[in-house]
Amino acid sequence: MKSTAAQLAVTPPGRRFGWVDALVLLALIGLLWSALHVGRGMLVHFDAATMPALDPSPAAIPAYAARTLLRMWIAFGCSLLFAVAVGYLAAKNRVARALILPALDVLQSVPVLGFLSATVTGFMALFPGSLLGVECASIFAIFTSQVWNMAFGFHHALVAIPGEMQEAATVSGLNRWQRLRIVELPSAAHSLIWNGMMSFGGGWFFVAQSEAISVMNRDIKLPGLGSYMALALERGDTRAALYAVAAMLVLILVSDQLVWRPLLAWAERFKNELTESGSAPSSWVYELLRGAYVFTWLDRHLRRPLADAFVRLRRPVAVAAPRPAWTRHAGRALGIVLLLWLGVEAVSWIAAAVAALHGALDRATLLQLAGLGGLTALRVTAMVLFASLVWTPVGVWIGLKPEVARFAQPLAQIGASFPVNMTFPWAVGFFVAHRVSLDWGSIALLAMGTQWYILFNVVAGASAIPNDLKEAARMSGLRGWALWRTLILPAVFPAWVTGACTAAGGAWNASIVAELASWGDTTLRAQGLGAFIADVTRRGDTPLIVASIAVMSLFVVATNKLVWRPLYAYAERRFKLE
């Protein structure tokens, strides 16, 4: 994969700087200044006892929205780096895969509130007297709501790369870095971008929980759109809630136009096909950037000289002598030491959890937790089945028709990003008016937050179908069920498995919000593990927090081991393009 500057360097040789370049430079400078200006508020002095109250007036929303957006993009950048590194390691190393995939299963099942309860105190101790500690805890919580879907999606995209492409890379003598840059990252681009959109939406879904922190008998509200939403919910202020929703929708649409749509248009060049698609995704921002000379200048005067210098530095070493054996052994030793360190840390966490539980639980409590987990598991299963039946054909329709994706993509992002607790004013009123128990209503609330994982992954799988295969199916006269059975289902099944797995894991996490709905003085409660975790987290009951999160993790890991891992293996074995 070429650098971004090289890919955008399409202006003619005689072209010089113009108004487009001035506009691009002004936008970049303005973006940098805004990030520094907004980020300065993260470094102020912090004292929980004297922290100023949030401003409930609409005039405060733009500043709060900017603060939240900065947290979201910082968390997304960290999520992207983590997903690429961990997904690559899991796809390339059998031993690492045996450790990483179960670890991701467990971490995916730990609720955002669980991460907050475990990290807030640590981050505050790391930055004493500074708001940066609480900010880091909030960003880490958003990170945990984004990263697992991206890691699973990137890992699956790597293992699904057609075998002939890997063989061609081997015959060409590409090293690991060249193979990653030229073959693997381009092949995974569509999946990574669509999963990135979904993960960014997942961050919005939990933004209220990550900014309005109520753990260990502490109530901390960081300046942000999520905490503004939480304040509106507490006060039962419908107007403030609508203002917050409107601000969030504006941010989603702006992000779609300035980030996601250009990325989709850029990633179209990496589709693995022999014939060109007749209706490719387009973006006015992408076309504007392609016409900017500044990227040609950067490519010519910065990237190429640096690349040439790097090659010159490496060439004498490669000619003089082969790589010493001790460097290979040192790398392996470093990896072993890192794994041992992670193992020791994991054992220490487990030991601390056991110490916290010792003498604090009895058999009746454990049976109660298991029963509550079973009820939540039934709701999660119902949600996955319902969402699969509804959104698989819709996702295929969107993925196969780029002209439909142009207007459906932002709508899907809005649905994916919409925090389920913002529906409480209407959901709670509807449930009360129609005497609907939250035991059943929570299934709908779960679906509102997590069904989008299935939709986005199916869209990514359908849009990645090579155009030559679609042309061959058309020429063969395939229609209806024959087309689905021969081409569509085999092509989207691996993506559906990824989406359903992450949707199920996200639903367990979202159960904390969906099984305990409050609006003003009205509170509805469902019998389930999510509501139990929300209660004990607010009370700061450490033994029950640890025990309930452990039970939730066991449910998720068992489901992944018995259901999703066999489906992953079946998808890789049966439906991999060769």
Protein Blocks (a to p, Z undefined) as FASTA:
>chain_A
ZZfklmmmmbcfkbccdfklmmmmmmmmmmmmmmmmmmmmmmmccdfklgccddfbfklm
mmmmmmmmmmmmmmmmmmmmmmmmmmmmmmmpmklmmmmmmmmmmmmmpcfklmmmmmmm
mmmmmmghiaklmmmmmmmmmmmmmmmmmmmmmmmmmmmpcfklmmmmmmnopafklmmm
mmmmmmmmmmmmmmmmmmmmmmmmmmmmmmmcceehiacddddfklmmmmmmmnopaklm
mmmmmmmmmmmmmmmmmmmmmmmmmmmmmpccfbdcfbdcddfklmmmmmpmklmmmmmm
mmmmmmmmmmmmmmmmmmmpccdfklmmmmmmmmmmmmmmmmmmmmmmmmmmmmmmgopa
cfklmmmmmmmmmmmmmmmmmmmmmmmmmmmmmmmmmmmmmklmmmmmmmmmmmmmmcfk
lmmmmmmmmmmmnopafklmmmmmmmmmmmmmmmmmmmmmmmmpcfklmmmmmmnopahj
llmmmmmmmmmmmmmmmmmmmmmmmmmmmmmmmmoccehjbccddddfklmmmmmmmnop
aklmmmmmmmmmmmmmmmmmmmmmmmmmmmmmmmgcZZ
